[in-house]
């Protein structure tokens, strides 16, 4: 996949489900990182959340994937929120699909937590299928590699490790 410069500011509300023994545990708000390729602003579990954003263009050049990453104080990845299978044109799209199902005509989403130097996965979460979020692309400029939009509610259920 080819890297695409991304500028993205909007509203993204999301939460991640916890195992029963983790109830009451809140994922810390990590640092946004360099934001040199773009950013996202959101409310996560009622707290302000900002992340570095970047885009990846699929080989067919018909779809885009967006990633929003936070870091610890040493610059190690801690969270990675991704949206997959986004048509490269302005419009409003449902965030509902499985991140690995590229033929369901929905935008898939996933959220991951990382540890160590940012390469060890603690847990992954997939989109809660009972809640339909949305992505609205308001600007797609492939010549200047720029995308802008607004994201709606995403809620996640734990995918790995199993509960």
C-alpha positions in Angstrom: 0.0 0.0 0.0 1.2 3.5 -0.7 1.2 6.2 1.9 -1.2 9.1 1.4 -0.8 12.4 3.2 -3.9 12.9 5.3 -5.4 16.0 6.9 -8.4 15.0 8.9 -10.2 16.9 11.6 -13.6 16.0 12.7 -15.7 14.4 15.4 -15.1 10.8 16.3 -16.8 9.2 19.3 -15.7 5.7 20.2 -15.5 3.4 23.1 -14.0 0.0 23.7 -15.6 -2.8 25.6 -13.8 -4.4 28.5 -13.8 -7.9 29.9 -15.8 -8.3 33.1 -12.7 -8.4 35.2 -11.6 -5.1 33.6 -14.8 -3.3 34.3 -14.0 0.1 35.8 -10.6 0.1 34.0 -10.2 3.1 31.7 -7.7 3.1 28.9 -5.4 6.1 29.5 -5.3 9.1 27.2 -2.0 8.9 25.4 -0.1 11.5 23.5 -1.2 12.5 20.0 2.3 12.2 18.4 3.7 14.3 15.7 0.6 14.9 13.6 2.8 15.7 10.6 0.7 13.6 8.3 -2.7 14.5 9.7 -4.8 14.1 12.8 -8.1 13.2 14.3 -9.9 14.7 17.3 -12.4 12.7 19.3 -14.1 12.0 22.5 -13.2 8.6 23.9 -15.1 7.5 27.0 -16.1 11.1 27.7 -12.5 12.5 27.4 -10.8 14.5 24.7 -8.7 12.4 22.5 -6.3 13.4 19.7 -4.2 11.2 17.4 -1.8 11.4 14.5 -3.5 10.4 11.3 -2.4 8.9 8.0 -3.9 7.2 5.0 -3.0 4.2 2.9 -4.2 3.7 -0.7 -5.1 0.2 -1.8 -3.4 -1.3 -4.8 -6.6 -1.0 -6.9 -6.5 2.8 -6.0 -10.3 2.6 -5.5 -10.2 2.4 -1.7 -8.4 4.2 1.1 -7.6 3.1 4.7 -7.2 5.6 7.5 -5.2 5.1 10.7 -5.2 7.1 13.8 -2.3 6.4 16.3 -1.4 7.6 19.8 2.0 7.2 21.5 3.5 7.1 25.0 6.0 9.7 26.2 8.9 7.8 24.4 7.2 7.8 21.0 6.1 4.2 21.1 2.7 3.3 19.6 0.0 2.7 22.2 -3.4 2.9 20.2 -4.2 2.3 16.6 -7.7 3.0 15.3 -8.3 2.1 11.7 -11.0 2.5 9.1 -10.8 0.3 6.0 -12.4 0.1 2.5 -13.2 3.8 2.1 -14.2 4.8 -1.4 -12.0 7.6 -2.7 -14.7 10.1 -3.3 -16.8 12.5 -1.2 -19.9 11.1 0.4 -21.3 9.6 3.5 -20.6 6.0 4.3 -21.7 3.5 7.1 -19.0 2.3 9.5 -20.4 -1.1 10.1 -18.3 -3.8 8.6 -15.7 -6.3 9.7 -12.3 -4.8 9.0 -11.2 -7.9 7.2 -14.3 -8.2 4.9 -13.4 -6.3 1.8 -16.6 -7.2 -0.1 -19.4 -6.2 2.3 -19.8 -2.6 0.9 -19.3 -1.1 4.4 -16.4 0.6 6.0 -14.8 -1.7 8.5 -13.2 -0.5 11.7 -10.8 -1.9 14.3 -9.0 -0.6 17.4 -5.9 -2.0 18.9 -3.8 -1.5 22.1 -0.1 -2.0 22.1 2.7 -2.3 24.6 6.5 -2.6 24.8 8.1 -0.5 22.1 4.8 -0.4 20.2 5.0 -3.7 18.4 3.3 -6.0 20.9 -0.5 -6.2 20.8 -2.3 -6.3 24.1 -5.9 -6.4 22.7 -7.8 -5.8 19.5 -11.4 -4.7 19.2 -13.7 -4.9 16.2 -16.7 -2.8 15.4 -19.9 -3.5 17.4 -22.2 -4.5 14.6 -25.3 -3.3 16.5 -24.2 0.3 16.2 -23.9 2.0 12.9 -21.3 4.8 12.8 -20.6 7.0 9.8 -17.7 8.5 7.9 -18.4 11.6 5.7 -15.6 12.6 3.4 -16.0 16.3 2.6 -12.9 16.7 0.6 -10.9 14.2 -1.5 -8.0 15.7 -3.4 -5.8 12.9 -4.8 -3.5 15.4 -6.6 -2.4 17.0 -3.3 -2.9 13.8 -1.3 -5.5 15.4 1.0 -8.6 14.0 2.6 -10.9 15.8 5.1 -14.0 14.5 6.8 -16.1 13.9 9.8 -16.5 10.6 11.7 -19.5 9.5 13.7 -19.9 7.1 16.6 -17.9 3.9 16.7 -18.3 1.3 19.5 -16.0 -1.7 19.8 -16.2 -5.2 21.2 -13.2 -7.1 22.3 -11.9 -9.4 19.5 -8.5 -10.6 20.9 -7.8 -12.0 23.3 -11.1 -13.7 23.7 -13.2 -12.8 26.7 
